[in-house]
Amino acid sequence: MTLPLPDPIAAYVAADNAEDDAALAACFAADAVVRDQGRTIRGVDAILAWKAEAKRKYQYTVEPIAVSGTEGGAVLTGRVSGRFPGSPVELRYAFGLKDGRIATLEIHG
């Protein structure tokens, strides 16, 4: 059974798991902001660099296991498996959506 996700979030997960930079870039608004592990990443180029670093370091994939809607976005719970202590873990991805793209993303453990 595939979990139904809002289009921008489904595209994000697919692009992230496939390591498809062009598809990943298309998911984000030009001025998107990501917050992860105490860092704030601004803009598509910086987001792509952050993703490349994380993929290189952890070699992870994300399996969506739950989603709930919020005003202007959604919260995705994903099972993240990779090369890091404690794998797999469940992370919460809080997406803010605007005009069919990801405007904000906050990742919490």
C-alpha positions as a printed NumPy array, in Angstrom:
array([[  0.   ,   0.   ,   0.   ],
       [  1.369,   3.391,  -0.986],
       [  0.704,   6.31 ,   1.332],
       [ -1.084,   9.154,  -0.508],
       [  1.017,  12.316,  -0.216],
       [  0.503,  15.862,  -1.489],
       [  2.181,  16.147,  -4.91 ],
       [  5.156,  18.334,  -3.857],
       [  5.93 ,  16.01 ,  -0.934],
       [  5.618,  12.844,  -3.026],
       [  7.967,  14.427,  -5.586],
       [ 10.422,  15.4  ,  -2.82 ],
       [ 10.567,  11.873,  -1.365],
       [ 10.949,  10.274,  -4.802],
       [ 13.682,  12.713,  -5.868],
       [ 15.525,  12.387,  -2.54 ],
       [ 15.494,   8.583,  -2.639],
       [ 16.583,   8.573,  -6.319],
       [ 19.269,  11.232,  -5.692],
       [ 17.826,  13.2  ,  -8.617],
       [ 19.076,  16.779,  -8.177],
       [ 17.022,  18.264, -11.003],
       [ 13.789,  16.746,  -9.699],
       [ 14.687,  17.744,  -6.132],
       [ 15.366,  21.349,  -7.169],
       [ 11.978,  21.484,  -8.904],
       [ 10.249,  20.644,  -5.599],
       [ 11.415,  23.833,  -3.867],
       [ 10.502,  27.496,  -4.207],
       [ 13.504,  29.641,  -5.192],
       [ 13.635,  31.204,  -1.705],
       [ 12.906,  27.988,   0.228],
       [ 14.273,  27.533,   3.739],
       [ 15.196,  24.202,   5.354],
       [ 15.944,  23.696,   9.052],
       [ 17.738,  20.487,  10.023],
       [ 20.034,  19.542,  12.912],
       [ 20.335,  23.14 ,  14.111],
       [ 21.211,  24.445,  10.647],
       [ 19.233,  26.804,   8.445],
       [ 19.699,  26.311,   4.71 ],
       [ 18.394,  29.   ,   2.333],
       [ 17.818,  28.764,  -1.399],
       [ 17.764,  25.889,  -3.843],
       [ 21.521,  25.731,  -4.487],
       [ 22.288,  25.539,  -0.758],
       [ 19.543,  22.938,  -0.28 ],
       [ 21.03 ,  20.767,  -3.04 ],
       [ 24.482,  21.034,  -1.438],
       [ 23.023,  20.094,   1.969],
       [ 21.236,  17.072,   0.454],
       [ 24.38 ,  15.914,  -1.383],
       [ 26.384,  16.124,   1.846],
       [ 23.748,  14.157,   3.794],
       [ 23.484,  11.467,   1.095],
       [ 27.258,  11.09 ,   0.933],
       [ 27.575,  10.87 ,   4.716],
       [ 24.549,   8.694,   5.587],
       [ 23.518,   6.913,   2.354],
       [ 19.891,   6.988,   3.472],
       [ 16.426,   6.397,   2.07 ],
       [ 13.073,   7.606,   3.374],
       [  9.933,   5.478,   3.595],
       [  6.783,   7.54 ,   4.284],
       [  4.765,   5.94 ,   7.082],
       [  2.266,   8.669,   8.071],
       [  1.096,  12.073,   6.892],
       [ -1.227,  14.693,   8.299],
       [ -2.369,  17.975,   6.834],
       [ -1.661,  21.352,   8.374],
       [ -2.752,  24.796,   7.341],
       [ -0.586,  25.485,   4.294],
       [  1.352,  22.242,   4.409],
       [  1.727,  18.756,   5.821],
       [  3.722,  16.775,   8.355],
       [  5.265,  13.565,   7.074],
       [  6.626,  10.88 ,   9.353],
       [  9.286,   8.914,   7.542],
       [ 11.307,   5.841,   8.424],
       [ 14.867,   6.793,   7.517],
       [ 17.302,   3.94 ,   6.937],
       [ 20.97 ,   4.367,   6.164],
       [ 24.53 ,   4.198,   7.379],
       [ 24.232,   5.883,  10.771],
       [ 23.93 ,   4.714,  14.388],
       [ 20.407,   3.671,  15.365],
       [ 19.196,   3.134,  11.797],
       [ 16.339,   3.066,  11.05 ],
       [ 14.845,   6.089,  12.808],
       [ 11.571,   7.926,  12.434],
       [ 11.821,  11.605,  11.536],
       [  9.103,  14.228,  11.2  ],
       [  9.226,  16.474,   8.143],
       [  7.101,  19.616,   8.533],
       [  6.479,  21.025,   5.052],
       [  5.191,  24.509,   4.308],
       [  3.791,  24.632,   0.79 ],
       [  3.244,  27.63 ,  -1.448],
       [  2.146,  27.674,  -5.094],
       [  2.686,  23.918,  -5.442],
       [  6.264,  23.968,  -4.141],
       [  8.031,  23.489,  -0.838],
       [  8.594,  26.893,   0.784],
       [  9.779,  25.61 ,   4.176],
       [ 10.92 ,  22.281,   5.558],
       [ 11.767,  21.509,   9.174],
       [ 13.125,  18.075,  10.051],
       [ 12.829,  16.764,  13.608],
       [ 14.007,  13.547,  15.234]])
